């Protein structure tokens, strides 16, 4: 597989919400979206299997994000990966890697979305995920700004996720 090729896609409908502090499912003009609170860190979790075309480089997680009503300010997202290797992970407890993060400026018009790209280097940042292994992707809005500026007080909205090889 070539660098930049898509390995996975997730819709808000594929979210497997954690027990607490979860993003809420909503719609915007019949488009499913996940709303992430403006003052509390909230999360969404997605499960898949790493495509067999993966060539061993890093990954980039492209989050298509917008804002419920804000037209200025910064929105900060984080992402983490949990590898589910054969006979190696007890799924009764979470085992996500450290969060990687990035921020974007809110679109100038509500209803518009842009890409927040979060990169992972091959190896530890990806939990040493290998071809054909199941994994979970956790996406969090860093509303309290611990990893960088997030000063949009309204909901951030997630429209889609693309995972590609870096």
Number of C-alpha atoms within 10 A of each C-alpha: 13 12 14 12 14 19 18 15 15 17 15 24 14 13 21 16 17 13 7 8 15 23 28 17 17 16 13 12 8 7 9 17 24 25 27 28 23 21 17 16 19 22 27 25 20 20 17 15 17 19 16 12 14 20 14 17 15 17 22 20 25 18 24 18 26 29 28 21 18 19 17 15 16 18 28 25 29 23 26 23 26 23 23 20 16 9 6 8 13 11 10 6 7 10 16 18 18 15 17 17 21 17 21 18 18 25 19 15 13 14 16 14 19 16 17 23 20 20 21 22 15 17 13 12 20 23 21 15 21 21 13 14 15 17 21 20 22 22 26 22 30 27 26 15 18 10 16 16 17 22 18 23 18 17 22 25 29 27 21 19 21 18 22 21 23 19
